[in-house]
Amino acid sequence: MISTILLGGVLLVLGLGLGYFIRQSISAKHASSLEERAKKVILEAQEKAVSLLEDVQRDERERKAKLDTTEERLMKKDESLEQRSSDLSKTEANLKEQLANVDRIKQEADELQKKTVVQLEKIAGLSAEQAKVKLFDELKNQYQHDLVKTIQSLEHEKREEVEKKSLEIITTAIQRYARSHVADLTTTAFHLPNEEMKGKIIGREGRNIRTLERLTGAELIVDESPETILISSFDPLRRETARLALEKLVKDGRIQPAKIEEKVEEAKNELNKRMMEVGEQAALEIGVVDFPKEILQLLGRLHFRTSYGQNVLVHSVEMAHISGIMAAELGANVEIAKRAALLHDIGKAISHEVEGTHVNLGRKILQKYGIDEKIIRGMESHHEEYPFSTPESFIVTAADILSAARPGARRDTAENYLKRLEELEKIATSFEGVKSAYALSAGREIRIFVVPEKIDDFGALQLAKNVASKVQTEMKYPGEIKVNVIRETRAVEFAR
């Protein structure tokens, strides 16, 4: 048993020793392998470092060679610049010397010229200025006849050429724009649905027809013409107001003073809307879309104004077309010419309400609403109240004359008649306390409505005498004029 234990211990010791020896052997081999690897890595690193060093040295040598070349080139350029600077200095000195010689020669030439002039003046007995004047006079006298003849010939040829060209342009403009003319009358026929309607319009003791005449300023003539009432007034706006009011009253069927006042007011409002539409249509016809609404409203009012029997708006639209054609032919501003022609009579829309010529009123209106100054300058000269300042002003004036001078376009007698009626109304409204005044019966009657609070019955009688006296003093007219002053008092109260 003991021997067995001893044998086991010996074997254990021998196993431990053998294991330690084997471990040491393996460790030694592993260390030797690591050392060899380290040596190999170090050797490779040394080789790479040597290669990099050689590359750096090579690059350094190449860079140094380039720098040497660049330095050599710069040195050569410096030498070249120094040489050029030296050459320029020499050239500058040479030029200064030549300039001094030129100045000297010029001074000598001036002195020589002065001496020559002095000698010539002594020989001729005249100064240089006198000699020049004398020479011009001799040439003028010698060739004066030829010059006059040549100038006259040129003027004649140019005048013929200009007249021929202008006639061609005017003829072209008129042919390209052709519109028929219908002179406005001073009466409008209103057709009734039946004959019994006349009695309703007249009313009891004529109160309806008197109310309608007072509110519209037009005269209603009821005669034997079947189913027809004649509306008479020199003002187209009044006639149209009366016609529309009658139309509304006939449709309504109830005709009495209160209803007449209502329908007349409706007719006036409707006319205002229609005037805006008419003004817009006129502007669109000539291609204008940027006029203010106030200007378009005034253009529409021109549709109800006449000048020597010619509708003012029709006349203005016609002028705009003719002016545009003429401006295009002459190379002027077509847009300015057309707009100036359309607006040339804009002052007539209010000329019966405000003092002043229609040209001045038109200028003020256009300036107020910011219309281009070129357009104002184009329209202000059509009656030569202002000087012609632009080519378009000549064109507008020519178009105005062409439109007005067409056969049948205007009637001088009718215009004189209308002016007499306007003057008659103006005299009546000039008195204090007059509310409104209307010329009726072709100017044989002036009907005046007064403010009852300002003028009593005796004052109405006195007013009639004063108006008649002023009419006799200031106007010329055939026959006699009836002055009819109407004072109406109303008492209005409301039951609540």
MIFI-780254 format. One record per residue (C-alpha): y, z, x. Coordinates in nm, 2 decimals. Layout:
REM MIFI-780254
<<Y Z X>>;
...
This chain:
REM MIFI-780254
<<0.00 0.00 0.00>>;
<<0.24 0.10 0.28>>;
<<0.14 -0.21 0.48>>;
<<0.21 -0.42 0.19>>;
<<0.55 -0.27 0.15>>;
<<0.62 -0.32 0.52>>;
<<0.51 -0.68 0.51>>;
<<0.74 -0.74 0.21>>;
<<1.04 -0.59 0.39>>;
<<0.97 -0.80 0.70>>;
<<0.95 -1.11 0.49>>;
<<1.28 -1.01 0.32>>;
<<1.46 -0.97 0.64>>;
<<1.32 -1.29 0.78>>;
<<1.44 -1.47 0.45>>;
<<1.78 -1.32 0.48>>;
<<1.82 -1.43 0.84>>;
<<1.69 -1.78 0.77>>;
<<1.94 -1.81 0.47>>;
<<2.23 -1.70 0.68>>;
<<2.14 -1.94 0.96>>;
<<2.11 -2.23 0.72>>;
<<2.45 -2.14 0.56>>;
<<2.62 -2.13 0.89>>;
<<2.48 -2.46 0.99>>;
<<2.59 -2.62 0.66>>;
<<2.94 -2.47 0.70>>;
<<2.97 -2.60 1.06>>;
<<2.88 -2.95 0.95>>;
<<3.13 -2.94 0.66>>;
<<3.41 -2.81 0.89>>;
<<3.34 -3.09 1.14>>;
<<3.36 -3.35 0.86>>;
<<3.70 -3.21 0.74>>;
<<3.84 -3.22 1.09>>;
<<3.74 -3.58 1.14>>;
<<3.91 -3.67 0.81>>;
<<4.23 -3.49 0.90>>;
<<4.24 -3.67 1.23>>;
<<4.19 -4.01 1.05>>;
<<4.48 -3.94 0.80>>;
<<4.71 -3.83 1.08>>;
<<4.63 -4.15 1.28>>;
<<4.70 -4.37 0.97>>;
<<5.03 -4.19 0.92>>;
<<5.14 -4.24 1.28>>;
<<5.06 -4.61 1.25>>;
<<5.27 -4.64 0.93>>;
<<5.56 -4.46 1.09>>;
<<5.55 -4.69 1.39>>;
<<5.55 -4.99 1.15>>;
<<5.85 -4.86 0.95>>;
<<6.04 -4.78 1.27>>;
<<5.98 -5.14 1.39>>;
<<6.10 -5.28 1.05>>;
<<6.42 -5.06 1.07>>;
<<6.49 -5.17 1.42>>;
<<6.45 -5.54 1.33>>;
<<6.68 -5.50 1.03>>;
<<6.94 -5.33 1.24>>;
<<6.93 -5.61 1.50>>;
<<6.97 -5.87 1.22>>;
<<7.27 -5.68 1.06>>;
<<7.43 -5.65 1.40>>;
<<7.40 -6.02 1.46>>;
<<7.56 -6.10 1.12>>;
<<7.85 -5.86 1.19>>;
<<7.90 -6.02 1.53>>;
<<7.92 -6.36 1.36>>;
<<8.16 -6.24 1.09>>;
<<8.38 -6.08 1.35>>;
<<8.40 -6.40 1.55>>;
<<8.49 -6.60 1.24>>;
<<8.77 -6.36 1.14>>;
<<8.91 -6.37 1.49>>;
<<8.92 -6.75 1.46>>;
<<9.10 -6.73 1.12>>;
<<9.36 -6.49 1.26>>;
<<9.43 -6.73 1.54>>;
<<9.46 -7.02 1.29>>;
<<9.70 -6.81 1.07>>;
<<9.91 -6.72 1.37>>;
<<9.93 -7.09 1.46>>;
<<10.03 -7.18 1.10>>;
<<10.30 -6.91 1.09>>;
<<10.44 -7.04 1.41>>;
<<10.44 -7.40 1.27>>;
<<10.61 -7.29 0.95>>;
<<10.88 -7.10 1.15>>;
<<10.95 -7.42 1.34>>;
<<10.96 -7.63 1.02>>;
<<11.20 -7.38 0.85>>;
<<11.43 -7.40 1.15>>;
<<11.42 -7.77 1.14>>;
<<11.50 -7.79 0.76>>;
<<11.79 -7.55 0.81>>;
<<11.93 -7.77 1.07>>;
<<11.88 -8.08 0.85>>;
<<12.05 -7.90 0.55>>;
<<12.34 -7.81 0.77>>;
<<12.37 -8.18 0.87>>;
<<12.36 -8.29 0.50>>;
<<12.63 -8.04 0.40>>;
<<12.84 -8.17 0.69>>;
<<12.79 -8.53 0.59>>;
<<12.87 -8.45 0.22>>;
<<13.19 -8.27 0.32>>;
<<13.29 -8.57 0.53>>;
<<13.21 -8.81 0.24>>;
<<13.42 -8.60 0.00>>;
<<13.71 -8.60 0.23>>;
<<13.68 -8.97 0.28>>;
<<13.66 -9.02 -0.10>>;
<<13.97 -8.81 -0.15>>;
<<14.16 -9.01 0.12>>;
<<14.04 -9.34 -0.04>>;
<<14.16 -9.23 -0.39>>;
<<14.49 -9.12 -0.25>>;
<<14.54 -9.45 -0.07>>;
<<14.44 -9.65 -0.39>>;
<<14.68 -9.44 -0.60>>;
<<14.96 -9.52 -0.35>>;
<<14.87 -9.89 -0.35>>;
<<14.83 -9.91 -0.73>>;
<<15.11 -9.67 -0.82>>;
<<14.88 -9.50 -1.07>>;
<<14.67 -9.18 -1.07>>;
<<14.29 -9.20 -1.11>>;
<<14.31 -9.08 -1.47>>;
<<14.59 -9.32 -1.56>>;
<<14.39 -9.61 -1.41>>;
<<14.08 -9.51 -1.61>>;
<<14.28 -9.50 -1.94>>;
<<14.45 -9.83 -1.86>>;
<<14.11 -9.99 -1.78>>;
<<13.97 -9.87 -2.11>>;
<<14.27 -9.99 -2.30>>;
<<14.24 -10.34 -2.15>>;
<<13.87 -10.35 -2.23>>;
<<13.94 -10.23 -2.58>>;
<<14.21 -10.49 -2.64>>;
<<13.99 -10.76 -2.49>>;
<<13.68 -10.69 -2.70>>;
<<13.83 -10.52 -3.01>>;
<<13.78 -10.81 -3.23>>;
<<13.42 -10.86 -3.13>>;
<<13.35 -10.49 -3.17>>;
<<13.50 -10.48 -3.52>>;
<<13.31 -10.79 -3.62>>;
<<12.98 -10.64 -3.49>>;
<<13.03 -10.31 -3.65>>;
<<13.11 -10.47 -3.99>>;
<<12.81 -10.69 -3.96>>;
<<12.59 -10.38 -3.88>>;
<<12.74 -10.18 -4.17>>;
<<12.68 -10.47 -4.41>>;
<<12.32 -10.52 -4.30>>;
<<12.25 -10.15 -4.31>>;
<<12.41 -10.11 -4.65>>;
<<12.21 -10.39 -4.80>>;
<<11.89 -10.25 -4.64>>;
<<11.97 -9.89 -4.77>>;
<<12.06 -10.02 -5.12>>;
<<11.74 -10.23 -5.13>>;
<<11.52 -9.94 -5.02>>;
<<11.69 -9.70 -5.26>>;
<<11.65 -9.94 -5.55>>;
<<11.29 -9.98 -5.46>>;
<<11.23 -9.61 -5.45>>;
<<11.41 -9.55 -5.78>>;
<<11.23 -9.83 -5.95>>;
<<10.89 -9.71 -5.83>>;
<<10.97 -9.35 -5.95>>;
<<11.07 -9.47 -6.30>>;
<<10.77 -9.71 -6.33>>;
<<10.52 -9.44 -6.22>>;
<<10.66 -9.19 -6.47>>;
<<10.73 -9.33 -6.81>>;
<<10.80 -9.11 -7.12>>;
<<10.94 -9.20 -7.46>>;
<<11.26 -9.04 -7.58>>;
<<11.31 -8.90 -7.92>>;
<<11.66 -8.76 -7.97>>;
<<11.66 -8.42 -8.16>>;
<<11.81 -8.41 -8.50>>;
<<12.00 -8.12 -8.66>>;
<<11.79 -8.09 -8.97>>;
<<11.42 -8.01 -9.05>>;
<<11.24 -8.09 -9.37>>;
<<11.02 -7.81 -9.50>>;
<<10.76 -7.92 -9.76>>;
<<10.67 -7.68 -10.04>>;
<<10.33 -7.66 -10.22>>;
<<10.50 -7.70 -10.56>>;
<<10.84 -7.74 -10.72>>;
<<10.84 -7.39 -10.87>>;
<<10.86 -7.24 -10.52>>;
<<11.22 -7.35 -10.49>>;
<<11.32 -7.10 -10.76>>;
<<11.15 -6.82 -10.57>>;
<<11.32 -6.91 -10.25>>;
<<11.66 -6.92 -10.42>>;
<<11.60 -6.58 -10.59>>;
<<11.79 -6.41 -10.86>>;
<<12.16 -6.51 -10.83>>;
<<12.07 -6.67 -10.49>>;
<<12.01 -6.34 -10.31>>;
<<11.69 -6.46 -10.14>>;
<<11.83 -6.78 -9.99>>;
<<12.15 -6.59 -9.89>>;
<<11.94 -6.33 -9.71>>;
<<11.74 -6.60 -9.53>>;
<<12.05 -6.78 -9.42>>;
<<12.21 -6.46 -9.30>>;
<<11.91 -6.36 -9.09>>;
<<11.83 -6.69 -8.94>>;
<<12.18 -6.85 -8.91>>;
<<12.05 -7.18 -9.06>>;
<<12.16 -7.34 -9.38>>;
<<11.90 -7.41 -9.65>>;
<<11.97 -7.72 -9.86>>;
<<11.79 -7.73 -10.20>>;
<<11.85 -8.06 -10.36>>;
<<11.66 -8.30 -10.59>>;
<<11.41 -8.40 -10.32>>;
<<11.07 -8.32 -10.47>>;
<<10.89 -8.02 -10.31>>;
<<11.12 -8.03 -10.01>>;
<<11.39 -7.79 -9.87>>;
<<11.61 -7.91 -9.58>>;
<<11.68 -7.66 -9.30>>;
<<12.01 -7.75 -9.13>>;
<<12.14 -7.60 -8.80>>;
<<12.27 -7.74 -8.47>>;
<<12.06 -7.48 -8.29>>;
<<11.69 -7.58 -8.28>>;
<<11.59 -7.22 -8.23>>;
<<11.75 -7.11 -8.55>>;
<<11.59 -7.40 -8.74>>;
<<11.25 -7.32 -8.61>>;
<<11.30 -6.95 -8.69>>;
<<11.39 -7.04 -9.05>>;
<<11.09 -7.28 -9.08>>;
<<10.84 -7.03 -8.95>>;
<<10.98 -6.76 -9.18>>;
<<10.97 -6.99 -9.48>>;
<<10.61 -7.08 -9.39>>;
<<10.51 -6.72 -9.38>>;
<<10.69 -6.64 -9.71>>;
<<10.52 -6.92 -9.89>>;
<<10.18 -6.81 -9.77>>;
<<10.25 -6.45 -9.87>>;
<<10.40 -6.55 -10.21>>;
<<10.62 -6.24 -10.24>>;
<<10.97 -6.35 -10.17>>;
<<11.24 -6.08 -10.18>>;
<<11.51 -5.96 -9.93>>;
<<11.29 -5.69 -9.77>>;
<<11.00 -5.92 -9.73>>;
<<11.23 -6.19 -9.59>>;
<<11.36 -5.95 -9.32>>;
<<11.00 -5.87 -9.23>>;
<<10.89 -6.24 -9.20>>;
<<11.20 -6.34 -9.01>>;
<<11.13 -6.07 -8.75>>;
<<10.77 -6.19 -8.73>>;
<<10.89 -6.55 -8.68>>;
<<11.12 -6.44 -8.40>>;
<<10.83 -6.25 -8.23>>;
<<10.60 -6.55 -8.27>>;
<<10.87 -6.78 -8.13>>;
<<10.90 -6.56 -7.82>>;
<<10.52 -6.59 -7.76>>;
<<10.54 -6.97 -7.81>>;
<<10.83 -7.00 -7.57>>;
<<10.62 -6.83 -7.30>>;
<<10.33 -7.07 -7.37>>;
<<10.56 -7.37 -7.36>>;
<<10.71 -7.25 -7.03>>;
<<10.37 -7.21 -6.88>>;
<<10.26 -7.55 -6.99>>;
<<10.57 -7.71 -6.84>>;
<<10.51 -7.54 -6.51>>;
<<10.15 -7.63 -6.50>>;
<<10.23 -7.99 -6.58>>;
<<10.41 -8.02 -6.25>>;
<<10.16 -7.80 -6.06>>;
<<10.35 -7.47 -6.04>>;
<<10.16 -7.15 -6.09>>;
<<10.36 -6.87 -5.92>>;
<<10.68 -6.85 -6.12>>;
<<10.77 -6.50 -6.26>>;
<<10.71 -6.45 -6.63>>;
<<11.08 -6.42 -6.70>>;
<<11.14 -6.76 -6.55>>;
<<10.86 -6.91 -6.76>>;
<<11.01 -6.74 -7.08>>;
<<11.35 -6.90 -7.00>>;
<<11.19 -7.24 -6.95>>;
<<11.03 -7.21 -7.29>>;
<<11.37 -7.14 -7.44>>;
<<11.49 -7.47 -7.30>>;
<<11.25 -7.64 -7.54>>;
<<11.48 -7.53 -7.81>>;
<<11.80 -7.64 -7.64>>;
<<11.95 -7.99 -7.64>>;
<<12.19 -8.17 -7.42>>;
<<12.36 -8.47 -7.58>>;
<<12.06 -8.49 -7.82>>;
<<11.80 -8.48 -7.54>>;
<<11.55 -8.19 -7.53>>;
<<11.65 -7.99 -7.21>>;
<<11.29 -7.89 -7.12>>;
<<11.16 -8.25 -7.16>>;
<<11.45 -8.37 -6.95>>;
<<11.37 -8.10 -6.68>>;
<<11.00 -8.19 -6.67>>;
<<11.08 -8.56 -6.65>>;
<<11.32 -8.49 -6.36>>;
<<11.05 -8.28 -6.18>>;
<<10.81 -8.58 -6.18>>;
<<11.08 -8.83 -6.08>>;
<<11.20 -8.60 -5.80>>;
<<10.85 -8.55 -5.67>>;
<<10.79 -8.92 -5.65>>;
<<11.13 -8.99 -5.48>>;
<<11.08 -8.70 -5.23>>;
<<10.74 -8.83 -5.13>>;
<<10.88 -9.18 -5.08>>;
<<11.17 -9.04 -4.87>>;
<<10.96 -8.79 -4.67>>;
<<11.14 -8.49 -4.81>>;
<<10.98 -8.17 -4.93>>;
<<10.80 -8.27 -5.26>>;
<<10.73 -7.91 -5.37>>;
<<11.10 -7.80 -5.33>>;
<<11.23 -8.11 -5.50>>;
<<11.00 -8.07 -5.80>>;
<<11.07 -7.70 -5.85>>;
<<11.45 -7.74 -5.81>>;
<<11.44 -8.02 -6.07>>;
<<11.24 -7.82 -6.32>>;
<<11.48 -7.52 -6.28>>;
<<11.81 -7.71 -6.25>>;
<<11.92 -7.64 -6.61>>;
<<11.76 -7.29 -6.64>>;
<<12.11 -7.15 -6.70>>;
<<12.14 -7.33 -7.03>>;
<<11.88 -7.09 -7.17>>;
<<12.15 -6.82 -7.18>>;
<<12.47 -7.02 -7.15>>;
<<12.55 -6.95 -7.52>>;
<<12.52 -6.58 -7.46>>;
<<12.69 -6.52 -7.12>>;
<<13.01 -6.65 -6.99>>;
<<13.00 -6.90 -6.70>>;
<<12.88 -7.25 -6.63>>;
<<12.51 -7.31 -6.66>>;
<<12.49 -7.39 -6.29>>;
<<12.63 -7.06 -6.19>>;
<<12.42 -6.88 -6.44>>;
<<12.11 -7.06 -6.32>>;
<<12.18 -6.96 -5.96>>;
<<12.22 -6.60 -6.06>>;
<<11.89 -6.60 -6.26>>;
<<11.70 -6.76 -5.97>>;
<<11.84 -6.52 -5.71>>;
<<11.76 -6.22 -5.94>>;
<<11.39 -6.31 -5.97>>;
<<11.35 -6.39 -5.60>>;
<<11.32 -6.77 -5.61>>;
<<11.32 -6.94 -5.27>>;
<<11.68 -7.01 -5.14>>;
<<11.57 -7.37 -5.07>>;
<<11.50 -7.43 -5.44>>;
<<11.84 -7.28 -5.53>>;
<<12.02 -7.51 -5.28>>;
<<11.83 -7.80 -5.43>>;
<<11.94 -7.74 -5.79>>;
<<12.30 -7.61 -5.74>>;
<<12.46 -7.95 -5.66>>;
<<12.34 -8.16 -5.96>>;
<<12.69 -8.14 -6.11>>;
<<12.86 -8.13 -5.77>>;
<<12.99 -7.78 -5.83>>;
<<12.84 -7.70 -5.49>>;
<<12.82 -7.93 -5.18>>;
<<12.50 -8.12 -5.11>>;
<<12.33 -7.91 -4.84>>;
<<11.97 -8.04 -4.84>>;
<<11.79 -8.38 -4.89>>;
<<11.63 -8.23 -5.20>>;
<<11.97 -8.16 -5.36>>;
<<12.05 -8.54 -5.34>>;
<<11.71 -8.62 -5.49>>;
<<11.76 -8.38 -5.78>>;
<<12.10 -8.51 -5.86>>;
<<11.97 -8.87 -5.86>>;
<<11.68 -8.77 -6.08>>;
<<11.92 -8.60 -6.32>>;
<<12.13 -8.92 -6.35>>;
<<11.82 -9.14 -6.40>>;
<<11.68 -8.92 -6.67>>;
<<12.01 -8.88 -6.86>>;
<<12.11 -9.25 -6.82>>;
<<11.80 -9.40 -6.98>>;
<<11.88 -9.60 -7.30>>;
<<11.84 -9.37 -7.60>>;
<<11.80 -9.06 -7.40>>;
<<12.13 -8.90 -7.49>>;
<<12.39 -8.93 -7.76>>;
<<12.75 -8.85 -7.67>>;
<<12.88 -8.82 -8.02>>;
<<12.61 -8.57 -8.12>>;
<<12.68 -8.36 -7.82>>;
<<13.05 -8.34 -7.90>>;
<<12.96 -8.24 -8.26>>;
<<12.73 -7.96 -8.13>>;
<<12.99 -7.84 -7.89>>;
<<13.24 -7.82 -8.17>>;
<<13.00 -7.60 -8.37>>;
<<12.94 -7.37 -8.08>>;
<<13.31 -7.34 -8.02>>;
<<13.36 -7.25 -8.38>>;
<<13.10 -6.97 -8.36>>;
<<13.25 -6.85 -8.04>>;
<<13.60 -6.81 -8.19>>;
<<13.46 -6.62 -8.49>>;
<<13.26 -6.38 -8.27>>;
<<13.55 -6.31 -8.05>>;
<<13.71 -6.08 -8.31>>;
<<13.62 -5.71 -8.31>>;
<<13.39 -5.59 -8.59>>;
<<13.21 -5.92 -8.62>>;
<<12.83 -5.88 -8.62>>;
<<12.73 -6.24 -8.63>>;
<<12.87 -6.58 -8.72>>;
<<12.71 -6.91 -8.81>>;
<<12.86 -7.26 -8.84>>;
<<12.71 -7.43 -9.15>>;
<<12.76 -7.75 -9.36>>;
<<12.80 -7.97 -9.05>>;
<<13.09 -7.75 -8.93>>;
<<13.28 -7.75 -9.25>>;
<<13.20 -7.38 -9.31>>;
<<13.19 -7.08 -9.08>>;
<<13.00 -6.78 -9.23>>;
<<13.09 -6.45 -9.07>>;
<<12.90 -6.12 -9.12>>;
<<13.10 -5.81 -9.03>>;
<<13.00 -5.44 -8.96>>;
<<13.10 -5.26 -9.28>>;
<<13.17 -4.93 -9.10>>;
<<13.44 -5.11 -8.88>>;
<<13.60 -5.35 -9.13>>;
<<13.69 -5.26 -9.49>>;
<<13.75 -5.50 -9.78>>;
<<14.12 -5.55 -9.68>>;
<<14.02 -5.60 -9.32>>;
<<13.77 -5.87 -9.42>>;
<<14.05 -6.06 -9.59>>;
<<14.27 -6.02 -9.29>>;
<<13.99 -6.13 -9.06>>;
<<13.94 -6.45 -9.26>>;
<<14.31 -6.54 -9.22>>;
<<14.30 -6.46 -8.84>>;
<<13.99 -6.67 -8.78>>;
<<14.13 -6.96 -8.98>>;
<<14.46 -6.94 -8.79>>;
<<14.28 -6.93 -8.45>>;
<<14.06 -7.23 -8.55>>;
<<14.37 -7.43 -8.64>>;
<<14.54 -7.35 -8.32>>;
<<14.25 -7.40 -8.07>>;
<<14.03 -7.67 -8.23>>;
<<14.06 -8.03 -8.33>>;
<<13.85 -8.13 -8.63>>;
<<13.85 -8.37 -8.93>>;
<<13.91 -8.23 -9.28>>;
<<13.90 -7.86 -9.34>>;
<<13.69 -7.56 -9.24>>;
<<13.60 -7.28 -9.48>>;
<<13.60 -6.94 -9.33>>;
<<13.37 -6.71 -9.53>>;
<<13.37 -6.34 -9.43>>;
<<13.08 -6.14 -9.58>>;
<<13.09 -5.76 -9.58>>;
<<12.77 -5.60 -9.71>>;
<<12.71 -5.23 -9.75>>;
<<12.36 -5.08 -9.78>>;
<<12.25 -4.74 -9.88>>;
<<11.90 -4.65 -9.75>>;
<<11.72 -4.32 -9.82>>;
<<11.35 -4.23 -9.80>>;
<<11.15 -4.03 -10.06>>;
<<10.90 -3.80 -9.89>>;
